Amino acid sequence: MIMVWGNKVKATGLPKFLSGAVMIPFTKIVFPYYYLFIIAIAALVGIAFGCLLSNLPMGGMYHQELWTAFMDKNSEFYHSYGHVLANGGLLDFFYIGVKTSLYPCLIFLGVGAMTDFGP
């Protein structure tokens, strides 16, 4: 049964098309197109969403007064991440990851895991 399908595939000319000189222009045209218009746009959607979130007025996602109290040595909430987590919004939560340098560690951990175990 496998030989029958193998012969039918060979009869279509597809193996000849995908090998040799015909495949080189294909890779030079289709793969960059795929990257530029599919992969790159998908990556930019997340960036655009973050830009929109951070610029929404009065969205309640970021609270400057929490971070002012967080940095004030005379405040009862000096370096109190729990207070920020309990009363903050989405961007306050993300800022904790930036402030504590958690994101580079997670990125290196993810890259290392992908290197060891594959994507």
Backbone torsions as a table, in degrees:
resi	resn	phi	psi	omega
1	MET	NA	-40.7	-179.7
2	ILE	-65.5	-38.0	179.8
3	MET	-65.7	-34.6	179.1
4	VAL	-63.9	-47.0	179.0
5	TRP	-68.0	-35.9	176.9
6	GLY	-62.4	-40.9	178.1
7	ASN	-67.6	-36.6	178.7
8	LYS	-67.1	-37.6	178.0
9	VAL	-67.0	-41.8	177.9
10	LYS	-63.9	-33.6	-178.8
11	ALA	-70.5	-21.7	-179.2
12	THR	-75.9	-20.3	-177.9
13	GLY	88.1	1.1	-179.5
14	LEU	-63.2	-42.0	177.6
15	PRO	-61.5	-35.9	177.6
16	LYS	-69.1	-35.6	-179.8
17	PHE	-67.7	-39.4	-175.4
18	LEU	-86.1	4.8	178.0
19	SER	-124.8	154.0	173.6
20	GLY	82.8	-148.1	-170.4
21	ALA	-72.3	-20.2	-179.4
22	VAL	-73.3	-31.2	-176.0
23	MET	-74.5	-25.7	-176.8
24	ILE	-64.3	-50.8	176.2
25	PRO	-63.7	-31.9	177.9
26	PHE	-59.6	-45.6	-179.8
27	THR	-70.9	-28.9	-179.7
28	LYS	-79.9	-19.8	-178.9
29	ILE	-103.4	-49.4	-171.6
30	VAL	-76.7	-44.1	-176.8
31	PHE	-65.2	-45.6	175.2
32	PRO	-62.8	-37.8	176.6
33	TYR	-60.3	-45.0	179.7
34	TYR	-60.2	-44.2	-178.9
35	TYR	-66.9	-49.5	-173.3
36	LEU	-68.2	-36.1	-172.5
37	PHE	-104.6	-11.5	179.5
38	ILE	-114.0	-60.3	-174.9
39	ILE	-68.5	-47.9	-176.8
40	ALA	-65.4	-38.6	179.1
41	ILE	-66.8	-39.0	178.3
42	ALA	-63.5	-35.9	177.9
43	ALA	-70.8	-35.7	-178.0
44	LEU	-73.9	-20.9	178.9
45	VAL	-62.5	-42.9	178.2
46	GLY	-64.5	-39.4	178.7
47	ILE	-65.8	-43.7	179.3
48	ALA	-64.1	-38.9	178.6
49	PHE	-63.1	-41.6	177.1
50	GLY	-63.9	-39.3	177.4
51	CYS	-63.8	-41.7	178.5
52	LEU	-65.6	-41.3	179.8
53	LEU	-62.9	-41.2	-175.2
54	SER	-74.7	-17.6	-178.0
55	ASN	-104.0	5.5	177.5
56	LEU	-72.7	125.0	179.0
57	PRO	-76.7	139.6	175.7
58	MET	54.0	35.3	179.7
59	GLY	-81.8	-13.3	-179.8
60	GLY	72.6	21.7	-178.7
61	MET	-95.4	-22.8	180.0
62	TYR	-133.2	134.2	-176.9
63	HIS	-125.1	102.8	-178.2
64	GLN	-63.3	-34.0	-177.8
65	GLU	-64.7	-29.8	176.8
66	LEU	-66.1	-40.4	-178.3
67	TRP	-76.8	-27.1	174.0
68	THR	-66.1	-44.2	176.7
69	ALA	-68.1	-31.9	179.4
70	PHE	-64.3	-36.9	-176.4
71	MET	-92.8	-11.2	-178.4
72	ASP	-81.8	119.7	-177.1
73	LYS	-67.3	-23.3	-179.9
74	ASN	-87.7	-5.5	-177.7
75	SER	-82.2	151.7	176.5
76	GLU	-73.5	-13.9	-179.7
77	PHE	-104.8	25.9	179.7
78	TYR	-63.0	119.4	-178.9
79	HIS	53.9	41.1	178.5
80	SER	-103.1	94.5	178.3
81	TYR	-67.8	-29.7	178.9
82	GLY	-62.6	-39.1	178.2
83	HIS	-65.0	-41.1	179.1
84	VAL	-66.7	-41.7	179.6
85	LEU	-65.8	-36.6	-177.8
86	ALA	-73.8	-33.7	-173.3
87	ASN	-114.0	-5.0	-174.9
88	GLY	-88.9	177.2	178.6
89	GLY	-107.4	-164.7	-176.2
90	LEU	-63.4	-46.4	-178.0
91	LEU	-71.1	-28.5	173.3
92	ASP	-63.2	-41.5	178.6
93	PHE	-63.2	-43.6	178.3
94	PHE	-65.9	-35.7	-178.9
95	TYR	-66.7	-28.8	175.8
96	ILE	-61.5	-40.4	176.8
97	GLY	-63.6	-35.0	176.9
98	VAL	-71.6	-45.4	-176.3
99	LYS	-64.1	-37.4	-177.8
100	THR	-91.6	3.4	-177.9
101	SER	57.2	38.5	179.0
102	LEU	-78.0	-35.3	-174.4
103	TYR	-65.2	-42.8	175.7
104	PRO	-60.4	-36.9	177.5
105	CYS	-63.5	-42.9	178.9
106	LEU	-66.1	-36.6	178.4
107	ILE	-65.3	-47.3	179.4
108	PHE	-65.2	-35.6	176.7
109	LEU	-64.4	-42.9	178.5
110	GLY	-66.2	-41.7	178.2
111	VAL	-65.7	-40.4	178.1
112	GLY	-64.9	-40.0	178.4
113	ALA	-66.5	-38.3	177.9
114	MET	-68.0	-33.2	177.9
115	THR	-68.6	-40.8	-178.0
116	ASP	-75.9	-42.8	-170.7
117	PHE	-110.8	-7.3	-178.1
118	GLY	86.6	155.9	-178.1
119	PRO	-71.1	NA	NA
